[in-house]
Each structure stands twice: as C-alpha cells, then as structure tokens.
C-alpha cells in the first residue's frame, strides 16, 4: 500500500477519514489486521507513516470548545418543556411516587442504552443523521430523512410555544398582572364583569381570549392573531441567531439557556417551600398509589416519556455528538445526561406541586369563606338553628378545621334535606385530587394563577416565563441541529444561508399556528407528527446497529473508540430487550390511537369551557398525512437502493450487500493480494507498534488472535467481518 495513500492515518487521530473501496483496493501494501479499525460507517483507519495532505485539508469539521459546552448542549436539548409540564402531570395521574419506579426502570433498560447508541454512532461516524444511517445500512438510509422531517414538524409548533412564552414574559412587567382579575364590561351606565371570564377564571380568560383570541372550531380560522404573529417572528429570530454559526454560536448560547432554568427552578423551590400549604402538595405528590404500578397504561406512558425526554430519534443527539473527538467517553456522557434529565424532572415536579399545594390551600380557604357566608344566611333566615354551631366557632376567623366540624354537625342533623342547602365539604384533598392539567393548561393557566398570589408576583412571573423561553430554546437548538447538520453534511450547502432559509420558511409555514384556531393545529401536530414515526425510527436505528451491522461488531468498534469495553449489559439491551420494548410501545401506541377518537378540546365561548370535538374529514386526513409524510422516506429509500435505482448514499463508499449487511467487495483482488490483505504484514516485517486489538465475540467471551492466523476468513482488526462469517448472516 502506498505510504501516501488516502487510507493511511494515525489510529488515534481526531480527524475523520472517508475513502472509497476503490481507493482502498488500489493500495499495494497489506493492511495490518492488528492495528486496523473499521469505522462504523465503513471508513478504515490504519497506522501509517504519512497522510494525504489534500484529504486532511479537504474537510475541517467544527468541534466543541470544551466538554462542558457539549454536555450543556445535550442537557439543553433533552431537558425541555416536557420536564416542567408533562412529567408532573404523569406523576399525579399515575400514582404519585409510584410512577417514579416504572419510569426509572424504563430509563435504565430503554433510555440510557438507546441514548448511548445514538451518541456512539454520531461520534464514530462524525456525520448528521442522514450520513450516519447511510453508512451503517444504506438500505435503511431513510431513517435519517425521517428524523429530519420529524424535527421539522416539531420545530414548527414548538417555536410557537416559545412565542407564547415571549408574549407572557413581556406582559409580566405590569402590576397587577393583566390576568390577575377579570376585566369589566360596560353595559350602559353600569360596569359588569365579563361573562366569559366570570364563568371560568381570570387566568383562563386571559389565555383563551386575550392571548389566543381562540375560535370555537378548527374549521373557523378567524384570521391571523397579530400579537402571536409578532411573538412567533421574535422566537424564530432568536433561534436563527442562536444556530446560524452552528456549534460556534449555539454552544455559547447553551451556557446560559441550559443553566438558567436550574437557577429559576431552585429559586421557585425555595420560595414554594415557604408558602402555606406547599408541604401538603408535595406530600400528596409523593404518596405512592402502588396499585397503579400494575396498570399497563402507566408503563406505556412512562416509556413514552422516557423516549421523548432524551430526544431519541430526532437527530439532535447524533448531530451534537458528531462534533466530538473520536476518543470522547460517550459512555459516561449517556449516563450523565440521562440522570441529569431525571433529576431535573423530579426537581420540576417538586416545584410544581409545592406551588399547586399553595394554590389548593388558597382555593380551599375561598371555599370555606363562601360556604360560611351561606351558613350565616341560613342562620339569619332561621333555616338553620344556632344550636348547630359549636360555641367556639368564630365566623370572622373561621379555620378549615372549624368549618369541617360545623359542616359535619349540620350534615348529621339535617341529613334528609342536606343537599338542598348546597354546602360543600371544602376538603383540601379534593382540591389536590382535582383533574390534573398538563402542557399549556399547567404553564399558562394553573401555574400562572398560583403566581398571582405570590408577593411580588410580576417578578416571579417574568422569571417563570423567561425560564420557559430558555428551556424551549435549548430544545429548539437541538431540533435545528437535527435539520441543518445532516443537510449540510450530505448536500454541502452553506450553513448560514441554509439556516436563515429554514427559519424564514418555517416562520411563514408556522403562520397556520397563529391563526385564531392555531392552538388546535398545535395539538394536532403534537399528537400525530412525532409519536408513532419517531418510535419506528428508533426501532429501525436499534435493529440496523444490533442486527444488521451486528452488536458484536459494534461493541468491538466501541472498544477501539473508547479504549475500554462497554458493559455486557448494553449488548443484551441492544440485541434483545430494547427492540422488544420498542415493539410493544409501537403496538400500544397504535392501539391507543385506534380506540381514542381523534379530536381536540375546543374552547366554546358561550359556555366558557372546553368541549371535545372530533376532527372534520379534512383535518383527519391532515393528521394521517403527517404520519405518512414522516415515515415515507423509509420505504422509498429502501426500495430505491434495493433495486439500485439510486446510489447507496454513503459518500461514494462502495459496498456490496448480503442479507442487508455491508461488507467489503473483495472480488477485484488477486488471490495473493487478498491473502496479504487478510493476513496483514509478512512475518519478516517488523510488528506493528500499535496495541493488539481483541475481537469482541460476545459477553464474557475471549478472542484469541491465534484463531485469526488459523482461519483465513475469521474476523480481524476491529470487528470487520468477511462475507462467510456468521455475523454477516444477520
């Protein structure tokens, strides 16, 4: 092999080398099997004396300035709005503290292994999602395109939520807060409370009427909401500035956007614990309802939350890790980011339930006052006897305990006609057990209402919504990297121009979400554009690495890349447990979609409440179109490459296929050249100074190198398989 060939490279170089098999086969010197390393994508790294200067200067891939910057980027992407408004809701709905058990189990057996897998392939191949899966298995190259489409769908509506947060952030600089009280409406010479607000609440009215100005049906667009349009434009400008220079700009933004939410959460936790009734909320939250753990629905929702909490399948994880050095310890990174994500979810849950416990106490006190006034009216009108009132009860300072005692006496004595009195029990437990709210209902209604009772409420409101902006921005940067990185890597477009074009196009397409009916489209995209397609994408990622490329080969590649062999635990998870769990999750998702009527909760102005409505035919077709468009690249790319209609897409890497597996085409080698290629250097030549690599044959097995010299078709180097080895039959 010529010493100045493209394929020669120092094994531990941080630069990625891509070469065609034609280049590889043209070399005269044999490859040293002890020092060679097969990149996951098929690129070979070999110890050599010289490198090709042209190749080295051809591509200078950006790199993170520091390990901290990279970790913050991954944390910022994985920790998002779902940690604040989805995880607490699932906890309350699915048994409180008992929900943490299935969540943590599934985080260990699904979340961390698959997160590690995405980190490893991105770091090893140093490409975006399209390039990575083209390399691993070209016929499944549609995985990368599907990831990109899902990222685009999610970015479209996710940035709308950032726009809402921007609007609320600027509205917070008022005292009192604009959602503190219901507005008054002029009726001639009299001023009356707005009926829609009086029937609901001040915060609910401000959200649906002042912010969204929502229509009563998805079919009634109502025209653009200019306030939300301006907010959406501001959100896209912020995102564009954050990602326009790639990791050079987004990495610096992550220092603030990833760390600031923790500062706010800790401030809210300290403030929340000092509020009256906060302990009641936290105690209610962590009182485990163990019987819930036996329900399949709880495990399905826990698996879904694990899946989306880590950002699996979006391509952002792969994009971020592709800028790492090859010897970065991504094994440690996977566990670290996953645990930080879990701790953040628990921290956010503590904050939410401390505040909601405070709100429950406020509402309970309000209930006591209203019902005490009813009782006083009954006493003055002689409907009730004064003898029913315990002598120590003071109506001017009525406590919840005194009211409960009085309520119990009246209920016992007037049992026959008690219901006609219309008295409520006013139990704190009832307030805490009210139907849980999630998503926008938690952030923009329930939590917002609770903050109106805080001393210095504008400050806390501004902090809260600024935190939401930063949480959303961290996730949006990851989404945008999941779009721009694979496109720039594959089509060599200029990143700055492509990023600006994407943001501009996304803004105009996103105008559908800032109509008066826009909130219904946000719900539609959230329900249909990501869930099922992403789950299938991750299943195919798992299968392509564990069963097509080969778990043993992949483990050996990781051993060479990391310098140590990952735990056998990952072997079994990738090979068996994760695919089975993901398949069960797909089936459960399909069943859930089949039994749940497709629809949305429409806000009915006359009733001042939500009412479920089914999607009209055109909207139903749009729902299934979102799923179909996201999954369409999978069969198209498979068919096109199965029948050689297009190139394999692997950067001109020449491959042949056998049962879906990539292998080296040795057909053009002379017999003696093939033998020299397989057996490496002649015995008379000096041994390679590189350390000997041992092939990975499975958990707990050994791989004596003597077997390599005895069997010409055995695997050599870093797990490269010949066509006749058992692994190539997978």
N, C-alpha and C positions, 0 to 999 in steps of 0.2 A: 504494500500500500504506500503510495507516495506520502512523504513526510509532510508535505504542504497541502494535503487534501482537505476537503471541507469537513470530513467526519472526524478528523483528529482534534482533540480538545482535552484540556486538563480536566480530570474527572470531577474535581470539586469546584470547577468554575461556576460562578453565579450566572453566567450568560447562557441563554438557551440556544441550542443549535438545531436547525431544521435542515435536513438534506433528503434528496430523493434516493430511492433504492438504486436508481441508475448510477448516481454518484458513488454509492456505497459499493456496488458490484464492480465498478471500474477500477478499483484500487488493486494494487499488486501485493501489498503486504497483508498477511493474515491478521485477523483480529484476535487479540489476547482475551480468551474467554474469562480469565480470572479478573481482568480489570475492566471489561466492557460492561455497559449498563444500558438496558433498553428503557428508553423513556416510555411512560405510559402511552404517549401518542405515537410511538414508533421511532422517535429520534434516538440515535445511538450516540453515547458518549464514550470516548476511548482516550486513554492516556496517550499522548503524543508529544513529540519534541517541538513541533511548530504548529501554528494555527494559521488559518487563512485570514489575512488582514481585511480582505474585502468583506468576508462574511461577518467579521466582528464589528465592522463599522456599518453594516447594512441596516441593522436594527438596534436602536438603543431603547430598550423598554424602560419606562419610568419605574421608580422604586420608592417605597415608603422612606421617609426621612428617619423614622425610628420605629422600634417595635411598639412603643406606647401609642403612636399615631395609628398604627394598623389595628391594634386591639380596640382602641376607641372607635374606629370606623366600623368594625364588626359589631361592637356593642351597640353603637348608634343605629345600625341597620336592624339588628334583631330586637332591640328594645324600642317599642313604638307605642302608639296609642292603644293597641290591644292590651298591653300590660296594665294600663290605667283603667280602661273601661270595659274590657272583656273578661279578664281574669277574675276581678272581684265579683262580677255578676255570676260567673260559673261557680265560684265558691259558695255564694249564697244559695244558688239554685240547687246545687248538687251535694248538699250535706255539710257545708262549712268546712271545718278542719279535716273531715273525712275525705274531701275531694283532693286534698294535697297528696294523699297516698297513691291513688292511681296516676295522678299527674307525674309524680316523681318517678314512679316505676317506668312509665312510658317514656319519660325523658331519658332514662338510662338505657332502655333497650331499643328505642327508635331514634330519639332526638340526637344524642351525642354521637352514636355511630354514623348516622347519615350526615350529620354536620361535619364530622371528621372526614368522611368520604369526599364531600364537596371541597373542603379546604385542601385536601391532599391532591386531588386531580387538578385543581386550579393552580396550585403551587408547582406541581410537577411539570405540567404542560405549558404553563405560562401563557394562556390564551383565555379569551372570554368563553361563554357557554357554547357558542356555535363551534369554535375551533376545538374545544375540549372533546365534545362528543363526536365530532367528525374524526378525530384522532382515535378515540377509544373504539368506536364501532361506526364506520361511515354509514352503514345502512340504517342506523338509529340516529343519524345526524339531525333529524327533525326535532330531537329533544331540545337542542339549543334554540331553534327557531320558535318552538312553542313557548319556551321560557321567556324569550324576548317579547312575544305577543302578550303573554300574561302580564309581564312587567309593564307594558304599555297600557293595558286596560286598567291595572291597579293604579298606576301613576295618574291617570286621567281623573279618577274620582277621589283618590287620596289627597291630591293637592287642593281639591275643593274644601276638604275638612280643614286644611291649613288656612285657606281663605276665610272660613267661618271663624277660626280662632283669631286671625288677624283683626277681623271686624270687632269681635268681643273685646280683644285687647285694647283697642283704641276707645271703645265705649266705656271701658272701666275707669277712665280718668274723669269721672264725674262723681259728685256727692250730692244727694244719694245716688246710688246706681240706678240706671234707667229701668231696670227690671225689678226694682225694689217694691214698687206699688203699681196698682192698676191705674191706667190713665182715666181721666174724666172725659165725659162726652156731653156736649151741650144739647139740651132738649128744651128749646125755647129759652126761658129765663132761668131754668134750673140746670144744674150740673149733676149728671148721674155717672156712676161707674160704668165703664164699657162692658156691655152684657157678656161678650165673649170672654173677657178677662175674668169677670165675676164668677162665671160658671167653671172656669178652670183655675188658673193661678197667675200671678204677675209674671213669674219666670216663664211659664208655659206660653202665655200670650206673647211675651216679647220674642220668644224663639220662633213660634209659628207665624205670627203676624208682622212684627216689626223687622225681624231678621230675614226670614224666608219669604214672607208675604205669600204663603203657600196656597195653591189652588186645591180644590176638593177632589180632583181626579187626575190621573196621569194623562188622560186624553185632553185635558184642558191645560195647554202650555202656559197661557196667561201672559206671554211675552217675557222679555228679559228683566231680571231684577238688577237694577243698575248698581246698587250697593254691593251686591255679591259679585257682580262682574268686575268691579274695580278691585275688590278683595282678591279675586282669583288672579287677576293680572299681576297684582303685587306679589302673590305667592309664587307665580311662575318666574317673575323677575328674580326673586330671592334664590330660587332653586337654580336658575340658569347661571347666576353669578357664582353660586357655590360649586358647580360642577364643570364650568366652562373650560378650566385648565386641567381637568382630570384630578388625579390624587394630589397634584401640587396645590390646587385650591381647596378641594373638598377635605383633604387631610387636615388643613389648618382650621377649617370650619368645625371639624369634628371635635377639636379640643374644647370648644365651647358648647356646641349643641349636644354632645354626649355627656358632659359633666354637669352642666347647669341643671338639667332635670333632677339630678340627685340632690343638689343643694335645695331646690324647691320642695322636693318630697320630704326631706329631713326637716325643713322648716315647718311644713304643714303637719308632720307627725308630732313635733314638739308642741306646736300650737293646738293641734287637735286633742292631744292627751290632757291639755289643761282645760279643755272645755267640759262643761257639765254634761254628763251622760256619755262621754266618749268611751269610758270603760264598758258601759252597757253594750255599745255597738261592737266593740272588739270581742267581748265575752260571747255575744250572740254569734259572731262570725266564726269563732274557733270552737264552739260547742259542736263536737262531731255527731253527725247522724249516721251511725255506722251502717244502718240498713241500706243506705243509698249506694254503698260500695258494691252491692250485689246487682244493681241495675245496669244492663248493657249500655243504656243511653249515657250514663255517667262516663264510662270508659271511652265511648266513641267521642264525646265532646272533649274529654281530656286529651285524647290522641290528636284531634283536630287542632286544639290549642297549642300542643307541643309542636306540631307540624308548622303552624304559621308563626309561632313565637320566634323560631330560629331562622325564619326566612328561607326554608328549604325549597329548592326548585325555582326560585326567582332568577337565579343567575348572579345576583349581587354578591353572594358569598364567594362564588368562583371568581368573579371579577376582582374583588378585593384581594383574594389570596394569590391571584396571578401576578401581582406586583411584588411578591415576597422573594427573598433569596431561596435557592433550592434547598438549603440545609436548615431552613427555619423549622422549629419544632411545632408543627401544626397539630400534633397530637395533644400537646399541652394547651394550645390555643382553643381547641374544640371544647375541652372540658372547662376551661376558664370562662369562656364566653357563655356557655350553656348555664353554668352555675350562677354567673352574674345575672343572667336573664331571669333565672328562677328567683333569686333573692330580690331582684327589682320588682317582680310580680307580687311577692309576699309583702314587700315594703309598701307598694301602692295599695294593696288590699288593706293593710293596717290603716293607712291614711284615709282611704275611702270610708271604711266602717267606723273610724273614730269620728269623722265628720257626720256621717249618716246617723250615728248614735246620738250625737248632739242635736241633729235635726229632729230625730224621733222624740227626744225629750221636749223640744220646743213645741212640736205638734201635739204631744200628749198634754202639756200644760194648757195649750189653747183649747183642747177638747174639754179639759176639766173646767176651765172658766166658762165656756159656752154652756155646758150641761148644768153647772152650778146656777147660772142665771135662769135656766129653765126651772130648776127646783125652787128657786126663790119666787118665781112667778106662780108656781103651783101652791106654794105656802101662802102667798098673799091672797090668792083667789080661793083658798080653803079646799083646793083639790087634794092637797096632802096635809096631814096633821103635823104640827110642830113636835109632837111626841116622837115622831120617827127620826128626828135629827138628834144624834148623840150630843150631849151637853157641851163637850169640849170642842166641837166643830165651830170654827170661826170663818164665816164666808168671806171676810175681807183678806184672810191669809189662808186660803184653802190648799192643803197639800194633796198630792196624789193618794197618799195613804188614807187621809181623812175622807176624801171623796170615795175611795174604794169601799170604806166601811159604811158610809152613808148609802151608797149605791146598793150594797148587799142587803141592808136592812129594808130599804124601800122595795127591792125586788122580792124579798121573802114575804113581807106583809101584803103587798099589792100584787101577788102572783097572778091573779086572774086577769087583771086589766093592765099589767105592767107594760106590755108592748105599746099600748095606746099613749103612754107617757112620752115615748120617743127618746129615752135616755140611752146614752152609750156607756160602755164599760170603761173606756179610756185606759186601756191597758198598754203599757209600754211595749210588751211583747207583740201585741197586734200591730203596732206601728213598725216594729223591726221586721215582722213577718209579711209586711205588705209586698205585693208583687215586685220582684227585683227589676231594676231597669239597667240597660246596658247601652253601650255606644253613645250616640248623641243625646239620648234621654238622660244618661247619667251625667255626662260632662256639661251639657248646655241647659239642663233643667234642674235635676236633683242636686248636684253639687253646687251649681250656681245659686240656687235658692238658699242652701245652707250657708253660703258665704255672705249673704245679705245680713245674717245675724251676727257676723263677726264684728268686733270692734276694729275700725279701720278697714272696712270691707273693700273699698276701692284698691288698696294696696294688695290685699290677698287675691282679689280677682285678677288684677294685672299680672301678678306672679303666676297664677294658675294658668292663664291663657298663654302667657309667654312660654311657660313650660310645655304646653301642648304644641306650640309652634316649633319648638326645638325638638321635641320627640318626633313630630311629623317630618321635620326637615332631615333628621338623621336617617329615617326610613326612606325618604324620597331620594336622598343621595345614593343609597344602595340600589334603589329601583332604577335610577338613571344610569348608574354604572352597569347594571344588568342589561341596559339597552345600548349604551354607547360603546362599551368595551368590546363586545363581540362584533359589532358592526364595523368599528374602526379596525380591529384585527383582521376581519375577513375581507372587507372591501377597500381597506386602506384609504378611507375618506379622512379629511382633516377634521380633527375632533372638535375644534372651536366652532367651525361652520356647521357641522352636523348637530352639535348640541344646541346652538341657537335655533336652527331649523326645527329641531324636535320640540323645543319649548314653545316656539311660536305656533307650530301646528297643533300642539296639544292644547294651547290656550283656546284657539278657535274651535277645535273639536269639543273642548270642555264647556263651551257655552251651553250645551244641552243640559248641564248640571246647574246652571244659574238662571234657568227659567223659573217661573213660579212653581212649576211642577218638578223642578230639578232634583229635589230631595228623593222623589220616588225613583228616579233613574240612578241615584247614588245607591239606593237599596238594591235595585236590580243588579247593578254591576258587582256590588259586594257579595250578593248571593250566588251569582251564576258565572262570573268571568274568571274566577280564580280557583274555587274549591275543588271541583272534580278534575279539571285539566291539570292543576298543579300536583294533585295526588298521583295521577297517572304518569306525569313527567318524572316524579321522584321514584316511582316503581321502576320505570324503564332505566333511570340512572343506576339504580341498585342492581338491576338484572344485567345491564351492559357491563358493569365492572365485575360483579361477583360471579356471573355465569357465562358471559360471552368472553370477556377479556380473561377472567379467571381470578378467583380470590387468592390462590396460591401465588400466582404471578404478581398480583397487585401487592400482596403482603411483602414479597421479596423486593419489589420496587420501593416500597416504603422503608424497608430495612436499609437499602442502599442510600436513600434520600435522607433519612433521619439519622442514620448511624446506629440505630438500635431497632430491634424487632418489636413491633406493637404487640400488645397483649393478645393472646389467643381468643379472648372474649370477642374482639372485633371480627375475627374470622367467622365465628358461628353466627354473630348478629347479621353480618352482611350476607352470608351464604343462606341462612335459613330463617332466622327469627324476623328480621326486618321485612323481607319480602312477604312473608305470611301475614304479618300485622298490617302491612300496607294494603294487601289484597282484601283483607277483612274490612279495613277502613273504606276502601272504594265501594265494596258491596253495601256497607251500611249507609254510605252517602247516597248511593243510587236508590236504595230502599226508602231513605228519608225523603228524597226528592219526589219519589213516586207516591208516597202516602200523604205528603203535605201538599195541599193545594197551592199552586203558585199564585202569589198575590202580594199585597203590600198593605200597610196600615195608612189609610188616608185620613187627613185631618178635615173633619166636617165642621165648617164654621158655625152653622146653625146650632149644632149640638155642643160645640166647643170641646170635642173629644175625638179620639181616633176610632176608626171603624175599619175592619178588614174588608178589602175588596180584591176580587180576582182580577188578574191581568186581562185586558181585552185581547182578541186574537193577534193583532199586530205586535203588541208588547210581548205576548207569549212567544211568538216567532222570533222576536229580538232576543229573548232570554236564551233560547236554544241555539240561535246563531252565534252568540258569544261563546258558548261551549264549543260549537263546531269549529269556529274560526281558530280558537286557541289550540285545538287538537288536530286541525287539518294538516299541518306540516309533517306530523308523524307518519301517516300512511303515504303521503305524496313523496317524501324523501326516500322512504323505504322502497317503494315501487320503482322510482326513478333510478335508484342505484342497484336494485336487484336486477333490473333489465338493462343496466349500463346506458341509461338514457342521458345521464349527466355524469360528470367526473365524481370521484369519491369525495371531493371537497376537503381533503386532508392536506392542503398546501402542497399538492403535487407529490405526496408520499405515495409511491407505487406499492399497491397491496394486492394480494390475492385472497380469495375468501374460501373458507371451508366450514360449512355449517355456521356461518355468521362470525367466524373468528378471523382476526387479522393475523397474517403470518408472512414471513419473508418469501418472496418469489426467488427461488434458487435455480430456476430452470435454465438460466443462461450461463451458469457456472460450469466450467470444465470439471471433470471428476477430481483431478488433483487439486484444483483451486478450491473446490467445495470441501475436500478433506482438510486442506490447510486452513480454510475459514473456520471449520468446526473445531479442529484440534488446536488451533492457535499457533503459537510460535514453535519452531523446530526445537528439539531438545538441546541442540548445541547452542541456541541463543540464550543470552542472559535472561534470567527470570525477571518478570515484571516487578518493579519496586512497589506497586500498589498492593494494599492488603487483600488477602484472599476473601472472596465473597462466597457464602454458602447459600445454595438454592433453598428456597422455602418449600417444603413438601407438605405442610400442614401443621396443625398444632401439636407440639410435643415430638415432632419427628426430626430426624437428622438427615443431612445430605452430604455424604462423603464424596469428596472430589474424585476419589478413585473411580467412582461409578461413571464419571464423565469420560475419562480416558478409555474405559472399557466398553462403553456404549456410544457409538458414533451419533446416534440420534437422540441422546439424552439432552436435557436442558443444560445450558451453560450460562455463565455470566450472571446477569441479574434476573433470571427468570424468563429468558426468551425461549419459546417453545418451537420445536420443529413440527412439521405437519403430522407426524406419526405419533406424537406424544399424547397421552391420554387427555391432557388439559385442552388440547386443540379440538378435541371432540365435543367440548361443552357447547 
